[in-house]
Amino acid sequence: KEAENNQQTANLELFISVVEHIKQFLLNYKLSVTNKKLLELLKEIYYFSLSKKVGILDVEFANWYLDTEFEKKKLLLPNLN
């Protein structure tokens, strides 16, 4: 919550990293999301990573969060391997 309320300038590099990470995840699993869900994903991962105060994407958190959010949808997909 602290990062969300912080009035400092946005970290555009971090934001772009979050967008790219989510994009790759959705493409890899052939998932689609609503605009509302996409913004929710961006917000949660961006602010969590920002709260770490290192200015880079927290990949472990991002992967965990995305896996958790889409676990049921991914189970419905055929194994493409």
C-alpha positions as CSV (number, residue, x, y, z in Angstrom):
1,K,0.0,0.0,0.0
2,E,2.9,2.3,0.7
3,A,4.2,2.1,-2.9
4,E,0.7,2.8,-4.2
5,N,0.4,6.0,-2.2
6,N,3.9,7.2,-3.0
7,Q,3.9,10.4,-4.9
8,Q,7.3,9.9,-6.5
9,T,7.7,9.8,-10.3
10,A,6.7,6.6,-12.0
11,N,9.4,4.1,-12.8
12,L,8.8,3.6,-16.5
13,E,11.5,1.0,-16.9
14,L,9.9,-1.1,-14.2
15,F,6.4,-0.6,-15.7
16,I,7.6,-1.7,-19.1
17,S,9.2,-4.8,-17.6
18,V,5.9,-5.7,-15.8
19,V,4.0,-5.2,-19.1
20,E,6.4,-7.4,-21.0
21,H,6.4,-10.1,-18.4
22,I,2.6,-10.3,-18.3
23,K,2.4,-10.2,-22.1
24,Q,4.8,-13.1,-22.4
25,F,2.9,-15.1,-19.8
26,L,-0.4,-14.6,-21.5
27,L,1.0,-15.4,-24.9
28,N,2.8,-18.5,-23.6
29,Y,-0.4,-20.0,-22.2
30,K,-2.7,-18.5,-24.9
31,L,-4.7,-16.7,-22.2
32,S,-6.9,-13.7,-22.7
33,V,-8.0,-11.2,-20.0
34,T,-10.4,-8.4,-19.7
35,N,-9.2,-4.8,-19.5
36,K,-10.1,-4.7,-15.8
37,K,-8.1,-7.9,-15.1
38,L,-5.1,-6.7,-17.1
39,L,-5.0,-3.4,-15.1
40,E,-5.3,-5.4,-11.8
41,L,-2.3,-7.6,-12.8
42,L,-0.2,-4.6,-13.8
43,K,-1.1,-2.7,-10.6
44,E,-0.3,-5.6,-8.2
45,I,3.0,-6.7,-9.8
46,Y,4.2,-3.1,-10.4
47,Y,3.5,-1.9,-6.9
48,F,4.9,-5.0,-5.2
49,S,8.1,-4.7,-7.3
50,L,8.2,-1.0,-6.5
51,S,7.9,-1.6,-2.8
52,K,11.1,-3.6,-2.9
53,K,13.0,-0.3,-3.5
54,V,15.4,-1.8,-6.0
55,G,13.5,-0.6,-9.0
56,I,13.4,-3.8,-10.9
57,L,10.7,-6.4,-11.6
58,D,10.4,-9.0,-8.8
59,V,10.2,-12.0,-11.2
60,E,9.6,-14.5,-8.4
61,F,6.5,-12.6,-7.2
62,A,5.3,-11.9,-10.7
63,N,5.5,-15.6,-11.6
64,W,3.8,-16.7,-8.4
65,Y,1.0,-14.1,-8.8
66,L,0.3,-14.9,-12.4
67,D,0.4,-18.7,-11.7
68,T,-2.0,-18.2,-8.8
69,E,-4.4,-16.0,-10.8
70,F,-4.5,-18.3,-13.8
71,E,-4.1,-21.7,-12.3
72,K,-7.6,-22.9,-13.2
73,K,-7.4,-21.5,-16.7
74,K,-4.0,-23.1,-17.4
75,L,-5.3,-26.5,-16.2
76,L,-8.0,-26.4,-19.0
77,L,-5.4,-26.0,-21.7
78,P,-4.1,-29.0,-23.7
79,N,-0.4,-29.9,-23.1
80,L,1.4,-28.5,-26.2
81,N,4.7,-30.3,-25.5
